[in-house]
Amino acid sequence: KHETHDIKCILFQFDDYGLSKTATWQIDQVYKLLTRVRSANLVIIGHTDAIGSNKYNISLSQKRALSVQNYLIKEGINSKRLDIKWEGEIHPVAQNKNPDGTDNSSDRKFNRRVCFNFLNIPENVSVKYINNIPEYLKIRY
């Protein structure tokens, strides 16, 4: 039997790495998949928007990834199954600035996120990654 799991990126408030109720609900979906599929490992990837120094944003993105990792470990997932990466502001999914160069606070909130990459998923399991970004805001590469 084939099963599909929808996994959403977790969004954060500005300059924050605390987990909201929505975030913990989303991490619980990740937890359920990890407990159902024992072969699966997970990469947790932290990101920030472009406000602040590069050094600060690297640190903040690490704290975001660690907060998700710590939550999963506290729930009982073996830390050997979890890897974290932190990328700061280098991979935005939405515009940080408007075309005229002014701040775009409504769009850059989508860059303050933790996303997931599942590894060792069996063929009968599909993971659909959902980033919650309105189509018109997405950056085209």
Short mmCIF file of the C-alpha atoms (twelve columns), coordinates in Angstrom:
data_MODEL
# 
_entry.id   MODEL 
# 
loop_
_atom_site.group_PDB 
_atom_site.id 
_atom_site.type_symbol 
_atom_site.label_atom_id 
_atom_site.label_alt_id 
_atom_site.label_comp_id 
_atom_site.label_asym_id 
_atom_site.label_seq_id 
_atom_site.Cartn_x 
_atom_site.Cartn_y 
_atom_site.Cartn_z 
_atom_site.pdbx_PDB_model_num 
ATOM 1   C CA . LYS A 1   0.000  0.000  0.000   1 
ATOM 2   C CA . HIS A 2   1.379  3.395  -1.015  1 
ATOM 3   C CA . GLU A 3   1.250  6.250  1.463   1 
ATOM 4   C CA . THR A 4   1.860  9.960  0.957   1 
ATOM 5   C CA . HIS A 5   2.854  12.394 3.700   1 
ATOM 6   C CA . ASP A 6   2.505  16.175 3.401   1 
ATOM 7   C CA . ILE A 7   5.371  17.867 5.231   1 
ATOM 8   C CA . LYS A 8   5.358  21.644 5.646   1 
ATOM 9   C CA . CYS A 9   8.211  24.018 6.322   1 
ATOM 10  C CA . ILE A 10  7.999  25.683 9.712   1 
ATOM 11  C CA . LEU A 11  7.832  29.475 9.763   1 
ATOM 12  C CA . PHE A 12  9.298  31.676 12.491  1 
ATOM 13  C CA . GLN A 13  8.674  35.164 13.789  1 
ATOM 14  C CA . PHE A 14  11.301 37.811 13.076  1 
ATOM 15  C CA . ASP A 15  14.546 37.265 15.019  1 
ATOM 16  C CA . ASP A 16  13.058 34.233 16.813  1 
ATOM 17  C CA . TYR A 17  13.699 30.507 17.022  1 
ATOM 18  C CA . GLY A 18  10.929 29.518 19.423  1 
ATOM 19  C CA . LEU A 19  8.371  26.953 18.291  1 
ATOM 20  C CA . SER A 20  4.769  28.143 17.965  1 
ATOM 21  C CA . LYS A 21  1.752  25.843 18.389  1 
ATOM 22  C CA . THR A 22  1.500  25.649 14.603  1 
ATOM 23  C CA . ALA A 23  5.184  24.717 14.395  1 
ATOM 24  C CA . THR A 24  4.903  21.944 16.971  1 
ATOM 25  C CA . TRP A 25  1.858  20.543 15.158  1 
ATOM 26  C CA . GLN A 26  3.877  20.499 11.931  1 
ATOM 27  C CA . ILE A 27  6.858  18.868 13.662  1 
ATOM 28  C CA . ASP A 28  4.473  16.249 15.048  1 
ATOM 29  C CA . GLN A 29  3.681  15.288 11.430  1 
ATOM 30  C CA . VAL A 30  7.415  14.817 10.860  1 
ATOM 31  C CA . TYR A 31  7.610  12.776 14.077  1 
ATOM 32  C CA . LYS A 32  4.759  10.501 12.926  1 
ATOM 33  C CA . LEU A 33  6.541  9.805  9.643   1 
ATOM 34  C CA . LEU A 34  9.824  9.063  11.437  1 
ATOM 35  C CA . THR A 35  8.078  6.621  13.798  1 
ATOM 36  C CA . ARG A 36  6.168  4.911  10.954  1 
ATOM 37  C CA . VAL A 37  9.204  4.601  8.672   1 
ATOM 38  C CA . ARG A 38  12.057 3.338  10.852  1 
ATOM 39  C CA . SER A 39  14.562 3.387  7.963   1 
ATOM 40  C CA . ALA A 40  14.076 7.118  7.422   1 
ATOM 41  C CA . ASN A 41  16.609 9.714  8.452   1 
ATOM 42  C CA . LEU A 42  16.004 13.439 8.410   1 
ATOM 43  C CA . VAL A 43  17.959 16.548 7.491   1 
ATOM 44  C CA . ILE A 44  16.620 19.663 9.240   1 
ATOM 45  C CA . ILE A 45  17.566 22.868 7.393   1 
ATOM 46  C CA . GLY A 46  17.354 26.305 9.031   1 
ATOM 47  C CA . HIS A 47  16.958 29.554 7.074   1 
ATOM 48  C CA . THR A 48  16.527 33.282 7.742   1 
ATOM 49  C CA . ASP A 49  15.402 36.353 5.874   1 
ATOM 50  C CA . ALA A 50  17.996 38.895 4.690   1 
ATOM 51  C CA . ILE A 51  17.724 41.340 7.600   1 
ATOM 52  C CA . GLY A 52  20.853 41.347 9.779   1 
ATOM 53  C CA . SER A 53  24.480 40.408 9.188   1 
ATOM 54  C CA . ASN A 54  25.476 37.211 7.455   1 
ATOM 55  C CA . LYS A 55  27.176 35.981 10.641  1 
ATOM 56  C CA . TYR A 56  24.101 36.686 12.767  1 
ATOM 57  C CA . ASN A 57  21.777 34.977 10.279  1 
ATOM 58  C CA . ILE A 58  23.973 31.857 10.139  1 
ATOM 59  C CA . SER A 59  23.726 31.642 13.935  1 
ATOM 60  C CA . LEU A 60  19.958 32.261 13.942  1 
ATOM 61  C CA . SER A 61  19.333 29.630 11.269  1 
ATOM 62  C CA . GLN A 62  21.380 27.140 13.322  1 
ATOM 63  C CA . LYS A 63  19.281 27.913 16.425  1 
ATOM 64  C CA . ARG A 64  16.086 27.337 14.416  1 
ATOM 65  C CA . ALA A 65  17.301 23.952 13.159  1 
ATOM 66  C CA . LEU A 66  18.461 22.990 16.657  1 
ATOM 67  C CA . SER A 67  15.105 23.895 18.213  1 
ATOM 68  C CA . VAL A 68  13.365 21.499 15.798  1 
ATOM 69  C CA . GLN A 69  15.993 18.787 16.344  1 
ATOM 70  C CA . ASN A 70  15.717 19.129 20.133  1 
ATOM 71  C CA . TYR A 71  11.933 18.864 19.963  1 
ATOM 72  C CA . LEU A 72  12.144 15.607 17.978  1 
ATOM 73  C CA . ILE A 73  14.772 14.167 20.346  1 
ATOM 74  C CA . LYS A 74  12.608 15.107 23.345  1 
ATOM 75  C CA . GLU A 75  9.720  13.244 21.679  1 
ATOM 76  C CA . GLY A 76  11.902 10.120 21.420  1 
ATOM 77  C CA . ILE A 77  13.551 10.207 17.981  1 
ATOM 78  C CA . ASN A 78  17.129 8.908  18.100  1 
ATOM 79  C CA . SER A 79  19.542 11.780 17.454  1 
ATOM 80  C CA . LYS A 80  21.544 9.534  15.064  1 
ATOM 81  C CA . ARG A 81  18.611 9.753  12.639  1 
ATOM 82  C CA . LEU A 82  18.696 13.564 12.602  1 
ATOM 83  C CA . ASP A 83  21.167 15.831 10.859  1 
ATOM 84  C CA . ILE A 84  20.993 19.614 10.823  1 
ATOM 85  C CA . LYS A 85  22.143 22.250 8.382   1 
ATOM 86  C CA . TRP A 86  21.908 26.001 8.688   1 
ATOM 87  C CA . GLU A 87  22.056 28.206 5.647   1 
ATOM 88  C CA . GLY A 88  21.317 31.696 6.937   1 
ATOM 89  C CA . GLU A 89  19.861 33.925 4.234   1 
ATOM 90  C CA . ILE A 90  21.467 32.321 1.141   1 
ATOM 91  C CA . HIS A 91  18.421 30.367 -0.120  1 
ATOM 92  C CA . PRO A 92  15.405 32.692 -0.053  1 
ATOM 93  C CA . VAL A 93  12.116 31.338 -1.381  1 
ATOM 94  C CA . ALA A 94  10.386 34.745 -1.483  1 
ATOM 95  C CA . GLN A 95  11.548 38.288 -2.138  1 
ATOM 96  C CA . ASN A 96  13.245 40.093 0.771   1 
ATOM 97  C CA . LYS A 97  12.949 43.477 -0.977  1 
ATOM 98  C CA . ASN A 98  10.486 45.165 -3.275  1 
ATOM 99  C CA . PRO A 99  11.573 45.989 -6.857  1 
ATOM 100 C CA . ASP A 100 12.356 49.568 -5.721  1 
ATOM 101 C CA . GLY A 101 14.737 48.243 -3.033  1 
ATOM 102 C CA . THR A 102 12.491 48.892 -0.033  1 
ATOM 103 C CA . ASP A 103 11.881 46.264 2.632   1 
ATOM 104 C CA . ASN A 104 9.288  43.612 1.836   1 
ATOM 105 C CA . SER A 105 8.316  42.418 5.323   1 
ATOM 106 C CA . SER A 106 5.161  40.618 4.194   1 
ATOM 107 C CA . ASP A 107 7.046  38.401 1.732   1 
ATOM 108 C CA . ARG A 108 10.324 37.848 3.575   1 
ATOM 109 C CA . LYS A 109 8.481  36.119 6.439   1 
ATOM 110 C CA . PHE A 110 8.463  33.013 4.204   1 
ATOM 111 C CA . ASN A 111 12.279 32.952 4.282   1 
ATOM 112 C CA . ARG A 112 12.312 32.586 8.097   1 
ATOM 113 C CA . ARG A 113 11.849 28.845 8.064   1 
ATOM 114 C CA . VAL A 114 13.028 25.336 8.795   1 
ATOM 115 C CA . CYS A 115 12.533 22.793 6.025   1 
ATOM 116 C CA . PHE A 116 13.059 19.056 5.925   1 
ATOM 117 C CA . ASN A 117 14.704 16.497 3.679   1 
ATOM 118 C CA . PHE A 118 13.892 12.847 4.373   1 
ATOM 119 C CA . LEU A 119 16.482 10.235 3.455   1 
ATOM 120 C CA . ASN A 120 16.123 6.439  3.097   1 
ATOM 121 C CA . ILE A 121 12.395 6.530  2.380   1 
ATOM 122 C CA . PRO A 122 11.060 3.216  0.993   1 
ATOM 123 C CA . GLU A 123 9.443  3.136  -2.458  1 
ATOM 124 C CA . ASN A 124 5.916  2.746  -1.050  1 
ATOM 125 C CA . VAL A 125 6.168  6.070  0.800   1 
ATOM 126 C CA . SER A 126 6.040  9.514  -0.808  1 
ATOM 127 C CA . VAL A 127 6.876  12.764 0.913   1 
ATOM 128 C CA . LYS A 128 5.319  15.903 -0.506  1 
ATOM 129 C CA . TYR A 129 7.148  19.014 0.710   1 
ATOM 130 C CA . ILE A 130 4.872  22.025 1.091   1 
ATOM 131 C CA . ASN A 131 6.334  25.487 1.585   1 
ATOM 132 C CA . ASN A 132 3.123  27.524 2.043   1 
ATOM 133 C CA . ILE A 133 4.293  30.337 -0.236  1 
ATOM 134 C CA . PRO A 134 1.712  31.944 -2.505  1 
ATOM 135 C CA . GLU A 135 2.628  31.252 -6.139  1 
ATOM 136 C CA . TYR A 136 3.020  34.925 -7.040  1 
ATOM 137 C CA . LEU A 137 5.680  35.433 -4.323  1 
ATOM 138 C CA . LYS A 138 7.960  32.572 -5.283  1 
ATOM 139 C CA . ILE A 139 11.427 33.379 -6.534  1 
ATOM 140 C CA . ARG A 140 12.099 31.937 -9.978  1 
ATOM 141 C CA . TYR A 141 15.570 30.485 -10.478 1 
# 
